[in-house]
Amino acid sequence: MTLSTDEKSRVIEMAWEDRTPFEAIERQFGLNESRVIRIMRSNLKPQSFKLWRKRVSGRSTKHLKLRNPDISRGYCPTQYKQR
């Protein structure tokens, strides 16, 4: 599967967000966690990738099985404010 530049950008954005689980990326783009990691590795600076990996490793919000079942949203309530 080849992603367009816009799709790749959106995958990176979703992966960077702490509250977006890998399962949401897989559902939307068909990319499992290892493919997302490869995309991040090839598109981020080495230090940025290391910081991202350290941050998301084991993070409960990045994996639906580890996530609190009371949290069904993928974003902070104040993230998309209506003006």
PDB file of N, CA, C and O in Angstrom:
ATOM      1  N   MET A   1       0.842  -1.183   0.000  1.00  0.00           N
ATOM      2  CA  MET A   1       0.000   0.000   0.000  1.00  0.00           C
ATOM      3  C   MET A   1       0.882   1.240   0.000  1.00  0.00           C
ATOM      4  O   MET A   1       1.782   1.370   0.831  1.00  0.00           O
ATOM      5  N   THR A   2       0.628   2.133  -0.917  1.00  0.00           N
ATOM      6  CA  THR A   2       1.366   3.383  -1.010  1.00  0.00           C
ATOM      7  C   THR A   2       0.474   4.516  -0.533  1.00  0.00           C
ATOM      8  O   THR A   2      -0.663   4.667  -0.978  1.00  0.00           O
ATOM      9  N   LEU A   3       1.016   5.308   0.384  1.00  0.00           N
ATOM     10  CA  LEU A   3       0.261   6.442   0.919  1.00  0.00           C
ATOM     11  C   LEU A   3       0.631   7.715   0.177  1.00  0.00           C
ATOM     12  O   LEU A   3       1.784   7.912  -0.207  1.00  0.00           O
ATOM     13  N   SER A   4      -0.349   8.569  -0.018  1.00  0.00           N
ATOM     14  CA  SER A   4      -0.065   9.883  -0.591  1.00  0.00           C
ATOM     15  C   SER A   4       0.654  10.713   0.478  1.00  0.00           C
ATOM     16  O   SER A   4       0.700  10.330   1.647  1.00  0.00           O
ATOM     17  N   THR A   5       1.203  11.834   0.068  1.00  0.00           N
ATOM     18  CA  THR A   5       1.886  12.726   1.005  1.00  0.00           C
ATOM     19  C   THR A   5       0.930  13.197   2.096  1.00  0.00           C
ATOM     20  O   THR A   5       1.306  13.262   3.266  1.00  0.00           O
ATOM     21  N   ASP A   6      -0.302  13.525   1.720  1.00  0.00           N
ATOM     22  CA  ASP A   6      -1.299  13.971   2.695  1.00  0.00           C
ATOM     23  C   ASP A   6      -1.654  12.857   3.682  1.00  0.00           C
ATOM     24  O   ASP A   6      -1.780  13.103   4.882  1.00  0.00           O
ATOM     25  N   GLU A   7      -1.815  11.637   3.178  1.00  0.00           N
ATOM     26  CA  GLU A   7      -2.141  10.508   4.049  1.00  0.00           C
ATOM     27  C   GLU A   7      -0.997  10.220   5.016  1.00  0.00           C
ATOM     28  O   GLU A   7      -1.220   9.969   6.201  1.00  0.00           O
ATOM     29  N   LYS A   8       0.221  10.257   4.503  1.00  0.00           N
ATOM     30  CA  LYS A   8       1.391  10.025   5.349  1.00  0.00           C
ATOM     31  C   LYS A   8       1.485  11.090   6.439  1.00  0.00           C
ATOM     32  O   LYS A   8       1.794  10.787   7.591  1.00  0.00           O
ATOM     33  N   SER A   9       1.218  12.324   6.066  1.00  0.00           N
ATOM     34  CA  SER A   9       1.225  13.414   7.027  1.00  0.00           C
ATOM     35  C   SER A   9       0.173  13.191   8.111  1.00  0.00           C
ATOM     36  O   SER A   9       0.435  13.428   9.290  1.00  0.00           O
ATOM     37  N   ARG A  10      -1.004  12.741   7.720  1.00  0.00           N
ATOM     38  CA  ARG A  10      -2.078  12.487   8.684  1.00  0.00           C
ATOM     39  C   ARG A  10      -1.727  11.323   9.611  1.00  0.00           C
ATOM     40  O   ARG A  10      -2.021  11.376  10.806  1.00  0.00           O
ATOM     41  N   VAL A  11      -1.099  10.272   9.073  1.00  0.00           N
ATOM     42  CA  VAL A  11      -0.670   9.143   9.900  1.00  0.00           C
ATOM     43  C   VAL A  11       0.337   9.623  10.946  1.00  0.00           C
ATOM     44  O   VAL A  11       0.245   9.253  12.117  1.00  0.00           O
ATOM     45  N   ILE A  12       1.288  10.437  10.528  1.00  0.00           N
ATOM     46  CA  ILE A  12       2.295  10.970  11.451  1.00  0.00           C
ATOM     47  C   ILE A  12       1.621  11.824  12.525  1.00  0.00           C
ATOM     48  O   ILE A  12       1.960  11.730  13.704  1.00  0.00           O
ATOM     49  N   GLU A  13       0.679  12.647  12.114  1.00  0.00           N
ATOM     50  CA  GLU A  13      -0.043  13.490  13.067  1.00  0.00           C
ATOM     51  C   GLU A  13      -0.803  12.640  14.080  1.00  0.00           C
ATOM     52  O   GLU A  13      -0.764  12.918  15.279  1.00  0.00           O
ATOM     53  N   MET A  14      -1.493  11.605  13.604  1.00  0.00           N
ATOM     54  CA  MET A  14      -2.253  10.738  14.502  1.00  0.00           C
ATOM     55  C   MET A  14      -1.331   9.974  15.437  1.00  0.00           C
ATOM     56  O   MET A  14      -1.644   9.806  16.616  1.00  0.00           O
ATOM     57  N   ALA A  15      -0.191   9.506  14.924  1.00  0.00           N
ATOM     58  CA  ALA A  15       0.758   8.766  15.753  1.00  0.00           C
ATOM     59  C   ALA A  15       1.380   9.675  16.810  1.00  0.00           C
ATOM     60  O   ALA A  15       1.668   9.234  17.922  1.00  0.00           O
ATOM     61  N   TRP A  16       1.583  10.924  16.465  1.00  0.00           N
ATOM     62  CA  TRP A  16       2.198  11.880  17.388  1.00  0.00           C
ATOM     63  C   TRP A  16       1.255  12.218  18.541  1.00  0.00           C
ATOM     64  O   TRP A  16       1.703  12.464  19.661  1.00  0.00           O
ATOM     65  N   GLU A  17      -0.055  12.231  18.265  1.00  0.00           N
ATOM     66  CA  GLU A  17      -1.040  12.552  19.301  1.00  0.00           C
ATOM     67  C   GLU A  17      -1.075  11.435  20.343  1.00  0.00           C
ATOM     68  O   GLU A  17      -1.147  10.255  20.000  1.00  0.00           O
ATOM     69  N   ASP A  18      -1.024  11.815  21.594  1.00  0.00           N
ATOM     70  CA  ASP A  18      -1.005  10.823  22.673  1.00  0.00           C
ATOM     71  C   ASP A  18      -2.309  10.063  22.810  1.00  0.00           C
ATOM     72  O   ASP A  18      -2.298   8.909  23.237  1.00  0.00           O
ATOM     73  N   ARG A  19      -3.422  10.669  22.464  1.00  0.00           N
ATOM     74  CA  ARG A  19      -4.716  10.042  22.703  1.00  0.00           C
ATOM     75  C   ARG A  19      -5.233   9.202  21.535  1.00  0.00           C
ATOM     76  O   ARG A  19      -6.256   8.532  21.676  1.00  0.00           O
ATOM     77  N   THR A  20      -4.564   9.221  20.407  1.00  0.00           N
ATOM     78  CA  THR A  20      -5.022   8.446  19.251  1.00  0.00           C
ATOM     79  C   THR A  20      -4.397   7.055  19.310  1.00  0.00           C
ATOM     80  O   THR A  20      -3.177   6.931  19.194  1.00  0.00           O
ATOM     81  N   PRO A  21      -5.200   6.007  19.488  1.00  0.00           N
ATOM     82  CA  PRO A  21      -4.638   4.657  19.572  1.00  0.00           C
ATOM     83  C   PRO A  21      -4.173   4.156  18.201  1.00  0.00           C
ATOM     84  O   PRO A  21      -4.674   4.580  17.160  1.00  0.00           O
ATOM     85  N   PHE A  22      -3.210   3.250  18.233  1.00  0.00           N
ATOM     86  CA  PHE A  22      -2.718   2.651  16.993  1.00  0.00           C
ATOM     87  C   PHE A  22      -3.851   1.952  16.245  1.00  0.00           C
ATOM     88  O   PHE A  22      -3.841   1.898  15.016  1.00  0.00           O
ATOM     89  N   GLU A  23      -4.807   1.427  16.966  1.00  0.00           N
ATOM     90  CA  GLU A  23      -5.935   0.738  16.334  1.00  0.00           C
ATOM     91  C   GLU A  23      -6.758   1.689  15.464  1.00  0.00           C
ATOM     92  O   GLU A  23      -7.313   1.270  14.448  1.00  0.00           O
ATOM     93  N   ALA A  24      -6.842   2.957  15.850  1.00  0.00           N
ATOM     94  CA  ALA A  24      -7.568   3.942  15.031  1.00  0.00           C
ATOM     95  C   ALA A  24      -6.833   4.188  13.717  1.00  0.00           C
ATOM     96  O   ALA A  24      -7.458   4.346  12.668  1.00  0.00           O
ATOM     97  N   ILE A  25      -5.517   4.218  13.780  1.00  0.00           N
ATOM     98  CA  ILE A  25      -4.716   4.396  12.559  1.00  0.00           C
ATOM     99  C   ILE A  25      -4.880   3.172  11.665  1.00  0.00           C
ATOM    100  O   ILE A  25      -5.007   3.294  10.447  1.00  0.00           O
ATOM    101  N   GLU A  26      -4.876   1.993  12.279  1.00  0.00           N
ATOM    102  CA  GLU A  26      -5.037   0.770  11.488  1.00  0.00           C
ATOM    103  C   GLU A  26      -6.421   0.716  10.844  1.00  0.00           C
ATOM    104  O   GLU A  26      -6.552   0.317   9.687  1.00  0.00           O
ATOM    105  N   ARG A  27      -7.440   1.110  11.577  1.00  0.00           N
ATOM    106  CA  ARG A  27      -8.807   1.103  11.040  1.00  0.00           C
ATOM    107  C   ARG A  27      -8.942   2.077   9.869  1.00  0.00           C
ATOM    108  O   ARG A  27      -9.603   1.772   8.876  1.00  0.00           O
ATOM    109  N   GLN A  28      -8.317   3.243   9.987  1.00  0.00           N
ATOM    110  CA  GLN A  28      -8.477   4.269   8.960  1.00  0.00           C
ATOM    111  C   GLN A  28      -7.556   4.053   7.758  1.00  0.00           C
ATOM    112  O   GLN A  28      -7.961   4.288   6.619  1.00  0.00           O
ATOM    113  N   PHE A  29      -6.312   3.603   8.005  1.00  0.00           N
ATOM    114  CA  PHE A  29      -5.330   3.509   6.922  1.00  0.00           C
ATOM    115  C   PHE A  29      -4.853   2.085   6.624  1.00  0.00           C
ATOM    116  O   PHE A  29      -4.133   1.866   5.650  1.00  0.00           O
ATOM    117  N   GLY A  30      -5.247   1.120   7.453  1.00  0.00           N
ATOM    118  CA  GLY A  30      -4.813  -0.257   7.232  1.00  0.00           C
ATOM    119  C   GLY A  30      -3.360  -0.506   7.601  1.00  0.00           C
ATOM    120  O   GLY A  30      -2.745  -1.445   7.095  1.00  0.00           O
ATOM    121  N   LEU A  31      -2.800   0.327   8.483  1.00  0.00           N
ATOM    122  CA  LEU A  31      -1.398   0.203   8.897  1.00  0.00           C
ATOM    123  C   LEU A  31      -1.333  -0.296  10.336  1.00  0.00           C
ATOM    124  O   LEU A  31      -1.889   0.330  11.238  1.00  0.00           O
ATOM    125  N   ASN A  32      -0.651  -1.428  10.553  1.00  0.00           N
ATOM    126  CA  ASN A  32      -0.511  -1.899  11.923  1.00  0.00           C
ATOM    127  C   ASN A  32       0.577  -1.089  12.641  1.00  0.00           C
ATOM    128  O   ASN A  32       1.237  -0.245  12.036  1.00  0.00           O
ATOM    129  N   GLU A  33       0.748  -1.354  13.917  1.00  0.00           N
ATOM    130  CA  GLU A  33       1.682  -0.570  14.727  1.00  0.00           C
ATOM    131  C   GLU A  33       3.106  -0.596  14.169  1.00  0.00           C
ATOM    132  O   GLU A  33       3.776   0.437  14.147  1.00  0.00           O
ATOM    133  N   SER A  34       3.572  -1.747  13.725  1.00  0.00           N
ATOM    134  CA  SER A  34       4.947  -1.825  13.214  1.00  0.00           C
ATOM    135  C   SER A  34       5.128  -0.998  11.938  1.00  0.00           C
ATOM    136  O   SER A  34       6.187  -0.406  11.731  1.00  0.00           O
ATOM    137  N   ARG A  35       4.107  -0.952  11.087  1.00  0.00           N
ATOM    138  CA  ARG A  35       4.186  -0.107   9.889  1.00  0.00           C
ATOM    139  C   ARG A  35       4.199   1.371  10.256  1.00  0.00           C
ATOM    140  O   ARG A  35       4.914   2.162   9.641  1.00  0.00           O
ATOM    141  N   VAL A  36       3.398   1.748  11.270  1.00  0.00           N
ATOM    142  CA  VAL A  36       3.385   3.142  11.728  1.00  0.00           C
ATOM    143  C   VAL A  36       4.762   3.514  12.269  1.00  0.00           C
ATOM    144  O   VAL A  36       5.264   4.606  12.002  1.00  0.00           O
ATOM    145  N   ILE A  37       5.368   2.611  13.026  1.00  0.00           N
ATOM    146  CA  ILE A  37       6.709   2.865  13.570  1.00  0.00           C
ATOM    147  C   ILE A  37       7.704   3.066  12.437  1.00  0.00           C
ATOM    148  O   ILE A  37       8.552   3.957  12.508  1.00  0.00           O
ATOM    149  N   ARG A  38       7.611   2.252  11.396  1.00  0.00           N
ATOM    150  CA  ARG A  38       8.519   2.410  10.245  1.00  0.00           C
ATOM    151  C   ARG A  38       8.322   3.750   9.553  1.00  0.00           C
ATOM    152  O   ARG A  38       9.290   4.395   9.151  1.00  0.00           O
ATOM    153  N   ILE A  39       7.068   4.169   9.416  1.00  0.00           N
ATOM    154  CA  ILE A  39       6.780   5.472   8.800  1.00  0.00           C
ATOM    155  C   ILE A  39       7.364   6.591   9.652  1.00  0.00           C
ATOM    156  O   ILE A  39       7.984   7.520   9.135  1.00  0.00           O
ATOM    157  N   MET A  40       7.161   6.492  10.956  1.00  0.00           N
ATOM    158  CA  MET A  40       7.693   7.516  11.862  1.00  0.00           C
ATOM    159  C   MET A  40       9.223   7.542  11.791  1.00  0.00           C
ATOM    160  O   MET A  40       9.822   8.616  11.742  1.00  0.00           O
ATOM    161  N   ARG A  41       9.848   6.380  11.786  1.00  0.00           N
ATOM    162  CA  ARG A  41      11.314   6.308  11.736  1.00  0.00           C
ATOM    163  C   ARG A  41      11.865   6.943  10.460  1.00  0.00           C
ATOM    164  O   ARG A  41      12.887   7.628  10.488  1.00  0.00           O
ATOM    165  N   SER A  42      11.183   6.711   9.353  1.00  0.00           N
ATOM    166  CA  SER A  42      11.704   7.211   8.079  1.00  0.00           C
ATOM    167  C   SER A  42      11.359   8.672   7.805  1.00  0.00           C
ATOM    168  O   SER A  42      11.929   9.277   6.897  1.00  0.00           O
ATOM    169  N   ASN A  43      10.433   9.248   8.576  1.00  0.00           N
ATOM    170  CA  ASN A  43      10.009  10.616   8.298  1.00  0.00           C
ATOM    171  C   ASN A  43      10.346  11.620   9.397  1.00  0.00           C
ATOM    172  O   ASN A  43      10.174  12.824   9.209  1.00  0.00           O
ATOM    173  N   LEU A  44      10.820  11.141  10.530  1.00  0.00           N
ATOM    174  CA  LEU A  44      11.221  12.045  11.607  1.00  0.00           C
ATOM    175  C   LEU A  44      12.740  12.088  11.707  1.00  0.00           C
ATOM    176  O   LEU A  44      13.430  11.167  11.269  1.00  0.00           O
ATOM    177  N   LYS A  45      13.246  13.155  12.280  1.00  0.00           N
ATOM    178  CA  LYS A  45      14.673  13.213  12.589  1.00  0.00           C
ATOM    179  C   LYS A  45      14.960  12.124  13.613  1.00  0.00           C
ATOM    180  O   LYS A  45      14.082  11.788  14.407  1.00  0.00           O
ATOM    181  N   PRO A  46      16.177  11.560  13.616  1.00  0.00           N
ATOM    182  CA  PRO A  46      16.485  10.458  14.538  1.00  0.00           C
ATOM    183  C   PRO A  46      16.159  10.768  16.007  1.00  0.00           C
ATOM    184  O   PRO A  46      15.593   9.924  16.701  1.00  0.00           O
ATOM    185  N   GLN A  47      16.507  11.951  16.478  1.00  0.00           N
ATOM    186  CA  GLN A  47      16.238  12.284  17.870  1.00  0.00           C
ATOM    187  C   GLN A  47      14.737  12.437  18.129  1.00  0.00           C
ATOM    188  O   GLN A  47      14.249  12.048  19.190  1.00  0.00           O
ATOM    189  N   SER A  48      14.017  12.993  17.181  1.00  0.00           N
ATOM    190  CA  SER A  48      12.564  13.125  17.331  1.00  0.00           C
ATOM    191  C   SER A  48      11.910  11.745  17.393  1.00  0.00           C
ATOM    192  O   SER A  48      10.993  11.518  18.182  1.00  0.00           O
ATOM    193  N   PHE A  49      12.390  10.830  16.555  1.00  0.00           N
ATOM    194  CA  PHE A  49      11.851   9.472  16.576  1.00  0.00           C
ATOM    195  C   PHE A  49      12.121   8.810  17.925  1.00  0.00           C
ATOM    196  O   PHE A  49      11.226   8.181  18.490  1.00  0.00           O
ATOM    197  N   LYS A  50      13.332   8.943  18.443  1.00  0.00           N
ATOM    198  CA  LYS A  50      13.671   8.338  19.738  1.00  0.00           C
ATOM    199  C   LYS A  50      12.789   8.896  20.853  1.00  0.00           C
ATOM    200  O   LYS A  50      12.318   8.147  21.709  1.00  0.00           O
ATOM    201  N   LEU A  51      12.566  10.197  20.844  1.00  0.00           N
ATOM    202  CA  LEU A  51      11.711  10.808  21.861  1.00  0.00           C
ATOM    203  C   LEU A  51      10.265  10.311  21.737  1.00  0.00           C
ATOM    204  O   LEU A  51       9.610  10.029  22.740  1.00  0.00           O
ATOM    205  N   TRP A  52       9.778  10.208  20.498  1.00  0.00           N
ATOM    206  CA  TRP A  52       8.418   9.715  20.275  1.00  0.00           C
ATOM    207  C   TRP A  52       8.283   8.274  20.748  1.00  0.00           C
ATOM    208  O   TRP A  52       7.319   7.935  21.435  1.00  0.00           O
ATOM    209  N   ARG A  53       9.243   7.424  20.387  1.00  0.00           N
ATOM    210  CA  ARG A  53       9.185   6.011  20.789  1.00  0.00           C
ATOM    211  C   ARG A  53       9.202   5.872  22.295  1.00  0.00           C
ATOM    212  O   ARG A  53       8.459   5.068  22.857  1.00  0.00           O
ATOM    213  N   LYS A  54      10.039   6.644  22.949  1.00  0.00           N
ATOM    214  CA  LYS A  54      10.116   6.597  24.408  1.00  0.00           C
ATOM    215  C   LYS A  54       8.782   7.023  25.016  1.00  0.00           C
ATOM    216  O   LYS A  54       8.327   6.436  25.998  1.00  0.00           O
ATOM    217  N   ARG A  55       8.158   8.040  24.434  1.00  0.00           N
ATOM    218  CA  ARG A  55       6.903   8.571  24.951  1.00  0.00           C
ATOM    219  C   ARG A  55       5.741   7.602  24.763  1.00  0.00           C
ATOM    220  O   ARG A  55       4.917   7.459  25.666  1.00  0.00           O
ATOM    221  N   VAL A  56       5.653   6.933  23.617  1.00  0.00           N
ATOM    222  CA  VAL A  56       4.488   6.085  23.342  1.00  0.00           C
ATOM    223  C   VAL A  56       4.653   4.640  23.795  1.00  0.00           C
ATOM    224  O   VAL A  56       3.665   3.910  23.872  1.00  0.00           O
ATOM    225  N   SER A  57       5.854   4.217  24.091  1.00  0.00           N
ATOM    226  CA  SER A  57       6.064   2.825  24.514  1.00  0.00           C
ATOM    227  C   SER A  57       5.337   2.550  25.820  1.00  0.00           C
ATOM    228  O   SER A  57       5.630   3.160  26.849  1.00  0.00           O
ATOM    229  N   GLY A  58       4.396   1.636  25.769  1.00  0.00           N
ATOM    230  CA  GLY A  58       3.645   1.257  26.951  1.00  0.00           C
ATOM    231  C   GLY A  58       2.578   2.248  27.377  1.00  0.00           C
ATOM    232  O   GLY A  58       1.936   2.048  28.408  1.00  0.00           O
ATOM    233  N   ARG A  59       2.371   3.306  26.616  1.00  0.00           N
ATOM    234  CA  ARG A  59       1.360   4.312  26.964  1.00  0.00           C
ATOM    235  C   ARG A  59      -0.028   3.707  26.780  1.00  0.00           C
ATOM    236  O   ARG A  59      -0.361   3.203  25.707  1.00  0.00           O
ATOM    237  N   SER A  60      -0.823   3.762  27.830  1.00  0.00           N
ATOM    238  CA  SER A  60      -2.136   3.116  27.784  1.00  0.00           C
ATOM    239  C   SER A  60      -3.070   3.750  26.769  1.00  0.00           C
ATOM    240  O   SER A  60      -3.949   3.066  26.244  1.00  0.00           O
ATOM    241  N   THR A  61      -2.913   5.028  26.476  1.00  0.00           N
ATOM    242  CA  THR A  61      -3.810   5.668  25.516  1.00  0.00           C
ATOM    243  C   THR A  61      -3.492   5.305  24.074  1.00  0.00           C
ATOM    244  O   THR A  61      -4.302   5.576  23.188  1.00  0.00           O
ATOM    245  N   LYS A  62      -2.338   4.701  23.813  1.00  0.00           N
ATOM    246  CA  LYS A  62      -1.978   4.333  22.449  1.00  0.00           C
ATOM    247  C   LYS A  62      -2.442   2.917  22.089  1.00  0.00           C
ATOM    248  O   LYS A  62      -2.315   2.500  20.938  1.00  0.00           O
ATOM    249  N   HIS A  63      -2.975   2.182  23.059  1.00  0.00           N
ATOM    250  CA  HIS A  63      -3.426   0.816  22.814  1.00  0.00           C
ATOM    251  C   HIS A  63      -4.805   0.631  23.443  1.00  0.00           C
ATOM    252  O   HIS A  63      -4.972   0.830  24.646  1.00  0.00           O
ATOM    253  N   LEU A  64      -5.775   0.258  22.647  1.00  0.00           N
ATOM    254  CA  LEU A  64      -7.142   0.129  23.150  1.00  0.00           C
ATOM    255  C   LEU A  64      -7.255  -0.888  24.281  1.00  0.00           C
ATOM    256  O   LEU A  64      -8.058  -0.696  25.194  1.00  0.00           O
ATOM    257  N   LYS A  65      -6.466  -1.971  24.243  1.00  0.00           N
ATOM    258  CA  LYS A  65      -6.550  -2.987  25.288  1.00  0.00           C
ATOM    259  C   LYS A  65      -6.068  -2.463  26.637  1.00  0.00           C
ATOM    260  O   LYS A  65      -6.502  -2.957  27.678  1.00  0.00           O
ATOM    261  N   LEU A  66      -5.178  -1.471  26.634  1.00  0.00           N
ATOM    262  CA  LEU A  66      -4.663  -0.902  27.874  1.00  0.00           C
ATOM    263  C   LEU A  66      -5.473   0.311  28.331  1.00  0.00           C
ATOM    264  O   LEU A  66      -5.316   0.781  29.458  1.00  0.00           O
ATOM    265  N   ARG A  67      -6.316   0.801  27.474  1.00  0.00           N
ATOM    266  CA  ARG A  67      -7.052   2.039  27.732  1.00  0.00           C
ATOM    267  C   ARG A  67      -8.224   1.815  28.684  1.00  0.00           C
ATOM    268  O   ARG A  67      -8.876   0.771  28.655  1.00  0.00           O
ATOM    269  N   ASN A  68      -8.471   2.789  29.505  1.00  0.00           N
ATOM    270  CA  ASN A  68      -9.612   2.764  30.405  1.00  0.00           C
ATOM    271  C   ASN A  68     -10.885   2.721  29.553  1.00  0.00           C
ATOM    272  O   ASN A  68     -11.053   3.559  28.667  1.00  0.00           O
ATOM    273  N   PRO A  69     -11.781   1.766  29.800  1.00  0.00           N
ATOM    274  CA  PRO A  69     -12.993   1.653  28.964  1.00  0.00           C
ATOM    275  C   PRO A  69     -13.924   2.861  29.044  1.00  0.00           C
ATOM    276  O   PRO A  69     -14.791   3.033  28.187  1.00  0.00           O
ATOM    277  N   ASP A  70     -13.752   3.695  30.066  1.00  0.00           N
ATOM    278  CA  ASP A  70     -14.583   4.896  30.184  1.00  0.00           C
ATOM    279  C   ASP A  70     -14.193   5.971  29.174  1.00  0.00           C
ATOM    280  O   ASP A  70     -14.955   6.910  28.943  1.00  0.00           O
ATOM    281  N   ILE A  71     -13.013   5.841  28.572  1.00  0.00           N
ATOM    282  CA  ILE A  71     -12.538   6.829  27.598  1.00  0.00           C
ATOM    283  C   ILE A  71     -12.823   6.298  26.206  1.00  0.00           C
ATOM    284  O   ILE A  71     -12.179   5.353  25.752  1.00  0.00           O
ATOM    285  N   SER A  72     -13.784   6.903  25.533  1.00  0.00           N
ATOM    286  CA  SER A  72     -14.139   6.433  24.198  1.00  0.00           C
ATOM    287  C   SER A  72     -13.739   7.423  23.116  1.00  0.00           C
ATOM    288  O   SER A  72     -13.869   7.127  21.928  1.00  0.00           O
ATOM    289  N   ARG A  73     -13.255   8.589  23.508  1.00  0.00           N
ATOM    290  CA  ARG A  73     -12.880   9.591  22.523  1.00  0.00           C
ATOM    291  C   ARG A  73     -11.381   9.484  22.224  1.00  0.00           C
ATOM    292  O   ARG A  73     -10.624   8.920  23.015  1.00  0.00           O
ATOM    293  N   GLY A  74     -10.967  10.021  21.096  1.00  0.00           N
ATOM    294  CA  GLY A  74      -9.566   9.989  20.712  1.00  0.00           C
ATOM    295  C   GLY A  74      -8.898  11.336  20.827  1.00  0.00           C
ATOM    296  O   GLY A  74      -7.797  11.527  20.310  1.00  0.00           O
ATOM    297  N   TYR A  75      -9.542  12.274  21.496  1.00  0.00           N
ATOM    298  CA  TYR A  75      -8.960  13.607  21.611  1.00  0.00           C
ATOM    299  C   TYR A  75      -9.428  14.255  22.911  1.00  0.00           C
ATOM    300  O   TYR A  75     -10.397  13.812  23.528  1.00  0.00           O
ATOM    301  N   CYS A  76      -8.739  15.286  23.305  1.00  0.00           N
ATOM    302  CA  CYS A  76      -9.083  16.057  24.487  1.00  0.00           C
ATOM    303  C   CYS A  76     -10.344  16.866  24.195  1.00  0.00           C
ATOM    304  O   CYS A  76     -10.477  17.387  23.087  1.00  0.00           O
ATOM    305  N   PRO A  77     -11.278  16.993  25.144  1.00  0.00           N
ATOM    306  CA  PRO A  77     -12.518  17.736  24.893  1.00  0.00           C
ATOM    307  C   PRO A  77     -12.286  19.189  24.463  1.00  0.00           C
ATOM    308  O   PRO A  77     -13.132  19.776  23.788  1.00  0.00           O
ATOM    309  N   THR A  78     -11.171  19.757  24.840  1.00  0.00           N
ATOM    310  CA  THR A  78     -10.900  21.150  24.478  1.00  0.00           C
ATOM    311  C   THR A  78     -10.074  21.275  23.195  1.00  0.00           C
ATOM    312  O   THR A  78      -9.744  22.383  22.774  1.00  0.00           O
ATOM    313  N   GLN A  79      -9.740  20.142  22.577  1.00  0.00           N
ATOM    314  CA  GLN A  79      -8.876  20.183  21.395  1.00  0.00           C
ATOM    315  C   GLN A  79      -9.568  20.820  20.197  1.00  0.00           C
ATOM    316  O   GLN A  79      -8.933  21.574  19.460  1.00  0.00           O
ATOM    317  N   TYR A  80     -10.826  20.544  19.986  1.00  0.00           N
ATOM    318  CA  TYR A  80     -11.552  21.048  18.829  1.00  0.00           C
ATOM    319  C   TYR A  80     -12.651  21.989  19.302  1.00  0.00           C
ATOM    320  O   TYR A  80     -13.832  21.650  19.241  1.00  0.00           O
ATOM    321  N   LYS A  81     -12.271  23.149  19.763  1.00  0.00           N
ATOM    322  CA  LYS A  81     -13.223  24.118  20.302  1.00  0.00           C
ATOM    323  C   LYS A  81     -14.042  24.742  19.185  1.00  0.00           C
ATOM    324  O   LYS A  81     -13.521  25.067  18.118  1.00  0.00           O
ATOM    325  N   GLN A  82     -15.325  24.903  19.448  1.00  0.00           N
ATOM    326  CA  GLN A  82     -16.209  25.587  18.512  1.00  0.00           C
ATOM    327  C   GLN A  82     -16.090  27.083  18.749  1.00  0.00           C
ATOM    328  O   GLN A  82     -16.081  27.526  19.897  1.00  0.00           O
ATOM    329  N   ARG A  83     -16.002  27.843  17.717  1.00  0.00           N
ATOM    330  CA  ARG A  83     -15.861  29.296  17.875  1.00  0.00           C
ATOM    331  C   ARG A  83     -17.178  29.972  17.717  1.00  0.00           C
ATOM    332  O   ARG A  83     -17.259  31.196  17.816  1.00  0.00           O
TER     333      ARG A  83
END
